[in-house]
Amino acid sequence: MRRALRIFSGLLLALFCLSPLTAVSASEPAKQDAFEAALKDLCDKRVVLLGENAHGDGRTLEFKVAMVRALVDRCRFSTILFEANHYDFMALTRTADQGGRVEPRMIDAAIGGVWNRTREIQPLAPFLASRLAARRIRLGGLDDQLGSYGALYANDKLPDEVTGYLPFERRQVCREALRREIYADYGSADGRTGQVQDTLLACLEEARSRLAVAEPRKARRAFYQEALRAMTRAVRRGALSGDAITRDRDAAMYETYAWYRRTDGERAKTIVWAANVHTVRDARAFGAPAAEDLLGGRIARREGGDAFSLGFSAGGGSYRRSRDRTQPIEPAPAGSLEATLLASAEADAIYADRRQLRALGKVPAAMSYHKPRTYDWSLGFDGVVVFQQERPTTNK
């Protein structure tokens, strides 16, 4: 496939501590004090946003896997939403709702190649599959982008199904247009032109109109209405550029988040798994014009004090920049958030709550792909976990 899941990760996130100063073992993160201190703050919230500095941070990923398990089993969280393929998670949920068996490989495929090709996340899918089978959780994806590496549903089955409501001659045209969009196969040097976008939007609108009259089954109609809404927004984003793409993608992820909240019930305890830049409460920390420009800011405005955003950073080490390349993390300089907090810590990792972050004031911190930016990070996060040394994810 020529196109993997497009990930627009933006800028920084992170935060750390003054106390408690506690260790997190890479092999047993859930048994350590930093983990327990963070869990204590998260457990009673209605919405928990788990960030990550870079998608290739191995220790952070282990910590997040353990945290999801604890939030589900110890704190009764029942919905887990990933910065991942909305359509495959919809299909997976449909299978579960109809009494079908959801295999761990199906969950892995929906989570996507950004994470599922790492060893650190391997314990997660079997855990989620078992809790899904017991009807203790629901799963979802927030990302509406078309073209997801390894997707079992979105790349081929979904286009067949939504175009199946069209007349035969239109079905062929629209199926081919969607195939080219999904696989970035535009067939000419001109690439994705305005005409291509107009064709796609016309196809999706026609499918939506015919669905309303041709599909008598309410649940099936609602399923495709949501899929077509998300697909239409993803196609429209193709005409944008620069920062507008990131802001529109986050706005779309928020729309999908709100859809899940309405579907699962406003009081459902929900976990959001995404990058630091998407989970930050105040997007101005990353240079956005308004606090609510990104997903976390929109959720914070909606949920208020019922939401908790947890960021991650490190004082040094390295991370995986791509499957074949690792990137060193520059040692945290004196005066930075990381260096200040880690200076008094003897443990491998520390946790700082919002009060502790506020006491640090406006300081540099490397919160997105470990690049520094100066901000009052207490405005961005409710708490932060900082590792002494991050390490790259391990390829599966």
N, C-alpha and C positions, 0 to 999 in steps of 0.2 A: 504494500500500500504506500502510496506516495505521500499520504498526509496523516500524520499522527495527530492526536488530540492537541488542539492549539491552546496553549496556556499563556495567558497574559498575566504574569506576575509582576507586580509593580515595584514597590519600593520597600520600605522598611517595616519593622514591627519590633518588638522585643521588649524586654523590660526585665528588671531583676530585683534583687532583694537587698534587704539589710538584715532581715531575719525572717524566718528561721534559716540558718546556714546548715544545709543537710546534704547528704550524699544520695546519688542515684546510681545504682549499679546498672551497667548496660544489660546484664543478663537477668536481673530481677528488679526492674524499676519500681514495681508496685509495692515492694517491701521496704522502701526507703522513706525517710522523713520528708524530703522535698516533695515527693509524690503525695504523701499523706497530707501534708500541709496544703497543697494545691487542691486535692480532692475535698478537703474539709470546706474550702471556700466555694467549690463548684457544686457540691452535692444538693444543696437546697434551691439552686437556681432553676428556672424554667427553661432557659436556653443557654447552652454553653458553646462558645466558639473556640475551637482548638486550632491555633495557627501553626505555622512552621516557617523558618527563615528562608530556607531553600528546599525545593522538593527532594534534594539529594542528601538531606541531613539524617544520618543513620541513628544517632542517639535520640534525636527528637522523634523520629518515627517509632522507635521502640516505646518511648514514653507515651506517645499518643495511643498506640495499640493497647497498652496496659490501662490507660485512662478510660478508653471506651469500654473495656470489659468491666472496670470498676463502676463506672457510671451506670451501666445497664444492670449489673448484678447487685450492687450495693446501694445505688441511689434511685433505681427504678426509672431511668431514662428509657424511653420507648421508641423514639424516632431518631435515626442517624442519617444525616444528609451530607453527601460528599460533593466537593468541587469536581464533579465528574458527570458522565453521560446521563442526562435526564431520561432519554428514551429507553436505554437498556434497563435502567432501574424501574421505569414504568412497566416494562414487559415482565420483569422479574416479579414485581409486586402483583401483577395480574395473574401470573402463574400461581403464586402463593395463595391469593384470594380465591382462586378456583380449585384449591385443594391439591395442586401439583407440588412436586418435590423440587425445591431450589437447591441445586448443588453448589458447593463452595466455588467451583470453577466458574459458575455463572456470576457469582458475586465478584470474583476476581476480574472477570471480563468487564463488568459494569464499572468497577473502580477505575480500570484503565491502566495503560502502560506507564504512566507517570509513576505509579506506585506498585502495581502488581508484579513487576519484574524484579522486585527487591526481596531479599530473604527476610528483612525486618518485618514486613507486613504479613508474612505467610500465616502466622497464627490467627489473624483476624477473620478471614473468610470462613473457616470452619466454625469459629465461635458464633459469628453472625448467622450462619446457616442453621445452627442448632437452636438459637433463640428465635429465629424466624419460624422454624418448624413448630416450636412450642407456642407460637402466636404471642410472644412477649415483646417483639419489636416490629417496626416497619422501616424499610430502607428507601432512600431516594437519592437522586442526583440533581444538582443545581444547574449544570452547564448545558446550554441549548445548542452548542456548536455542532455543526454537521461534519462528520469525518472523524471517527474515533478508532484509534489503533486497536485491533483485536475485538471490536464490538461484535456480539453475537446477534444483535437485532437491528441496531440503528442503521448500519451501513447498507443492508440489502433488503431485509424483510420489511422494515418500516416503509420505505418508498413503494414497494410492491403493494402494501396494504392500503396506504392512503390514496394511491392513484387507482386502486381497484374500484373506486366509486365513480370514476370518470368514464365517458363513452370510450369505446375501444380505440378509435383513432387518436384521441387526446391522451389516452392512457400511455400509449407508446412514446409520444413526444415528451410528456411530462416525466415519465420514468427515466428516460435518457437524460433529460435536463438535470434531474436530481442526482443521477449517477455521476455526472460530470462535476457537479458541485461537491458531492461527498468525497470524490477521489481527486479533486483539483485537476480534472482532465478536460480542459476547455477546447482542445482540438485545434487551436490556432495560435499564432504569435501574438494576437491581440489579448489573449487571456480572458479574464472575467470582465466582460464589457457591460455597459448599461443595458444593452439588449438582452444579455444573458440573465441579468437580474430581473428585468421586466418579465421575461418568460417564466422564470421560477415563481415570481410573486403571483402571476396570473394563474399558474397551475395550482398553487396552494389555495388561492381564493376560490377557485372553481371547485376544488376538492372539498373545501369547507362548506360551500353552498349546497353541494349535492349531498354531502353527509347529513345535513340537517333534515333532509326529506327522505333520504334513501335508507337510513339506518334506524330501524324501529327500536332496537335494544338500547335502553338508556345508558347502561354502564359502558357499553362499547362505544356509543356516540360520545360520551364524555371523555373517554380515553383518547379518541382521535381528535376531538376538539382541542384538548390540551396539547397534544403532539403538534398539531397544525399551528397553534398559536406560537409555540416555541420555535418551530421551524421557520415561520414567517419572520420572526424577529431576528433569528440568526442570519437569514438571507439578507435582510435589510442592512444588517451590520456590515455586510460586505462592501457597501459603498462608503464606509467611514474610513478614517485614517488616524494615526497617531494616538494621542491620549483619549480621543473620542471613542475609540474602540474599547479601551479598558473601562471607561465609565459606562458605556452602554452595556457591556458584558456584565458588569457588576449590577447594574439596574435590572437586567434580565434575570440574573441569579436571584435577586431579591424578589422579583415577581414570582419566580418558581418557589422560593422559600415560602412566600405568603400563600401560594396555592396549596402547598403541603400542610401549612398550619390550618388552613380552612378544612382540608380533607381529613386530617388526623385529629382535629379538635384543638381549639386555642389553648387548652390547658395541658396538652401533651408535653412531656419533658423531652426536649430536642437537643441533639448534638449536631453542630455544624463543623465539618472537617474541611479545612481550606488552608491557603497560605496566609502568612501574617498580614500581607497587604490587603487581603480581602476581609480579614476578621477585625481590623483596627476600628475602634469606635469613632475616631476622628480622622477622616481622610486627609485633612490638612497636614497631618504628620508626614504625608508623602507628597506634599505639594499640590494637592487637589484644591480647587477653589472653595469647596464647601465641605463641612463635616460629613454630610450624608451622601457624598458622591460615590462611595464604595459600599460594598455589601454590609460590612460591619456597622457602618454609620447608620445605614437605613434600618438595620435590625435594632440598633440601640435606640433610635428614635421611636420605633414601634413598641419595643418591649420594656424600655426604661430600665429600672433596677432589677428586673427579672432576668436580664441577660448578663452574661459574664464572658469577657474576651480574654483568653490566655495566650500570651505571646512567648516566643522562644528566641534565644540567642546563645552566643558562645564567646569565650575569651580568646579562642584560637582553634587550631586544628585544621581540618579540611572537610570538604563536602564533594558530592558527586555532581558535576556540572552537566554531564551527559553520560550515556551508557559507557562510553569509552574514555572518559576524561574526568579526572578529579581536579579540584581547585583548592589551593591553600587559602586559609582564612588568616588575614593579617592579625597579629597579636593586638589585642585591645589596647589603645594608647592611654597614657595617664590622663585622668580627668573624664574618660568616657564612662558611660553607665556600666559597661561590663567590667572595666578595670577597677572602678570605685567599689563595686559590690564584691567582686571576687578577691579584692585585696585583703579583706578580713575573713575570708572563708577558707576553711581547711578541707571542706568536702568537695566532692566531684561536681556537685550541682547545688544551686540554691534557688529558693522561691521567694519572690517579693510581692506583697499585695499592693493595692492602689495607694494606701496611706504611705507606705514605704517609698513607693515611686515618687509620690508627690513631694516628699522630703528632699529628694535629689534635685528637684527643679529642672531647668532646661539644660540638657546635657547631650553630647553626641552619643549615638547608639547605632549599631549596625544591625538593622532589623529586616532588611530585605536583601537576599543574596549577599549578606554579610558586608554590605557597603554602608559607611557611616552617614548619619544625618542627625542634625541637632533639633531637639524638640522637647517639650515637657511631656514625657511619655506616660505620665499618669492620666493625661487626657485621652490617650490612645488605647490603653489597656487597663484592665482591672487587676491583672497580675501577670508576672513573667517568670519563666524558668530559664536560668542561665547555666549552661554547662561550662566547666573549666575548658574542656577540649571537645569539640564536635568531631565526628568521623564520618566518612562517606558511607552511604548505603552500600550493601553488598549485592552484586548482581546475582539473580537466581540462576 
